[in-house]
C-alpha cells in the first residue's frame, strides 16, 4: 500500500512540476525527483519481497500509515530545501535588518 501512496505522490508532483509556471521558483523538480527516487526504492523492496515471499503489495493499515509517513518525510525535505533557498527573499531581508 505504501508503494501506491508514494506512486501517487510522484505522479502528482511531476504533473505540478510540468504544469506550474513557478516550478523553478518552488523547486517542484526536486520534489518530483525525491518522489520518483522513493518509488524506485520501494519498487525494488516490493520486488524482493515478491521473490522471497510471493507477496508484492502489502495491504494493511500499517502499510498505509507508512506510505503517508514517507510522503511527509519527502515533503519535509522539500520544504527544508525551499526554506534554505528562500525563493521570495523573506529570510534574507529579515536577517539584513538585524
N, C-alpha and C positions, 0 to 999 in steps of 0.2 A: 504494500500500500504506500510505503514511503517513496518508492520509485515513481508512482503515479503523481504524488503531490509535487515532487521535485521536477518531474517532466512538465507538468502544467506551469510551474513557475518559470521554467526555462523557455517554454513556448511563449508565454505572455511577456516576459522580459525582452525576448527577441522581437516580438511584434511592437512593443513600446519603443524599443531602440530604432526599429526600422521606420515607424510611422511618425515619431515625435520630431518636431523641428528643433527642440532643445536637447537632443540626445547627447551631443558632445558636452554641453554645459553641465548636465546632470550625470554624466558618466554611465549612461544606460548600457553601453557596450561592456563595461566592467561587470555589471550585474548579470548580463546575458552570459558572459564568459564564465563567471563563477557558477552560474546555474548549469550550464552545459558541462562544465568540468565535474560537477557533482553528479549529474545524470550519468556520465561515463563511468565514474567510480561506482555508483550504486548499481548500474547495469552489470559491471564486472562482478560485483559482490553477489548479485542475484544469479548470475550465470554459474558461478562457482557453487552456490547453494543448490542450484538445479542439478549440476553434475554430481554432487555428493549425496544430496538427499532426495532429489526428484521433485522439489517444490521451487517454482520460480517466483511467484508472488506470495508474500505473507499477508493475509488479510485478517487483521485484528485491530483492536483499539490501540494497543501499544505501538503497532506499526504506523498507524495514522498519526498518533501523537509524535512519534519520532520524525515523521515527514514534516510536520509543522515546526518542530524544533530545528530541524536542518534548514528549513526555509527562513526561520527567524534569524539563525546564525548568519546565513548568507546575506540577509538584509542588513544585519548589524555591521558586517564587514563592509558592505557597500556604503552604508551610512557613515561609517568612520572615514572611509576614503573621501566621501563627499565633504565632510566637515574639514578634513585636513586640506583638501584642495581649495575650499572656500570659493565656489564659483561666483557668488554675488558680492564678495568682499565684506561681509558682515563682521567677521572676526578681526580682519586686518585694520579696519577703521577704528574699532574699539581699542585695540592694542596700541595704535598710534596716538590716541588721545590721552592715554595714561602716562 
